[in-house]
Amino acid sequence: MKIAVEEGQDKTVLADGRQTVTIAHIEEGVSERKGIPFFAVRFENESGYVSHRFYQSPAGMPAIVSLFDQVGIKAQEGKELDTKQLMGKELTIEVGERSYSDPETGNERTLKQAVNFLAS
C-alpha cells in the first residue's frame, strides 16, 4: 500500500505551554453525539501542530469570540463571523491536555488542545 503524506502531516503534536502559531487549516462539521455544528482549527508552527474544535453553542461562543478577537476580528451583535477570515492569522495559544469521560464507553480520554488564546 502506498500512503501519500500531504504538507504538514509529518509534524508532531505541539508540546504543552505557550506557542506562537498560524491558523493553517479549518474544517467544518457536526458533533457525533449531539449534532452541534463546529469548526476545527489546525494551529501550526515550525515545531508542530495542535487541533481544536470550536462548538457553535451557547457554552462554546465565548471561545469563538475570543479566537476571532485575538486575531483582530471583532464580533458584533447581529453580524456573522466567517471562519475563512481566520486562515493564515497568527496568534499565541496555550497548549494543554484535557481529560473527560467518553459518553459511549465510560472510559477516561485525554486530548491535547489549545486554550487561552492570546494576542501575539
N, C-alpha and C positions, 0 to 999 in steps of 0.2 A: 504494500500500500504506500502511495506517495502522499505526503502531507505538506501542503503549502503553508509557509509561515509568512503571514502578512506583516506589514510595517507595525512596529510596536509590540508585537506578540512575543518577542524574545526578551521583554523586560520582566523584572521581578516585581513583586509587591513591595511598595514603599515601606520603609522602617517606621516605627512609631515615632511621633514627635512632630515638630513644626516643619513644614515642607512648602517651598515656593513651587507652584505648579502651573501648568497651562491646561485649559479645558480642551482635550483632544478629540473627544467623541461624545455624542449624545444619542441615546436610544430611547424610544418611547414604548410604553407597554401598559399592561393592566395586571394588577396583583393576582396571583394564582388563587388565593383563598377568598378574598372579599371583592374582587373586581374593581379595585380602586386604581384610577389612572396614575401613572408615574412616569418620570423620565430618569434614566440612569446616566450619570455623568462619569466619564473616564478622565481623571486628573492625572497628568503625566509630568515628569521632569526627566533629566538625563539618568537619574538613579533608578527609576521605576514608575509604577502607577498604582492607583487605587481607584476603585469604582464605588459610587454611592448612588442609591435610589432616593429620589425626592418624590414623596407621595402627595398628590393633589387632594388633600383632605384638610379639614379644619386644624387637626393636630400637626399636619405637615407644612402648612402655609408659612409659619414663621421661618422655617429653614429655607424655603424657596425665596421668600422676600429677602432674607439675609444674603443668600447667594447672589441674587441679582444686584443688591445694594453694594456688595463688596467688589463687584466688577464695574461699578459706576452706572448701573441702570436702576433708576428709582421707580419703585412701584407706586402707582397712583390709583386710588379708588375709582372704579368704573372703567378702567383701561386694562387691556390684556397684556400679559408678558409673553414674549416669544422666545422659546428656548434657542432658536437659531442665533439670537443675538449673543449668546454665551460662548459660541465657538471661538477658540483662539485667545480667549481672555486669560490673563494671568492674575493669580491671587495666592495668598498664603493660607494653608489649611493646617489643621492639627490632625494627624493620623493616629487612630487608636482602635482598640478592639471593643466589641460589644457582644455580650452573651445573652441568649434568650432560650426559652423552652420551645422547641419545634411543636406546633399545634397538632401535627399529624402523628408524630412518633412519641412525643413527650420527652425526647432526648434533648439535652442541652447542646446548643450550637453556638459557635463563636465566629463572628465575622469581623474583618478589618474594614474600617470605613473612615470617611472624612468627617470631621467635626470642627466647630469653631472657625468659621470662615472669616478671614482677616484681610483687611486691605493690604496690598503689597506695594 
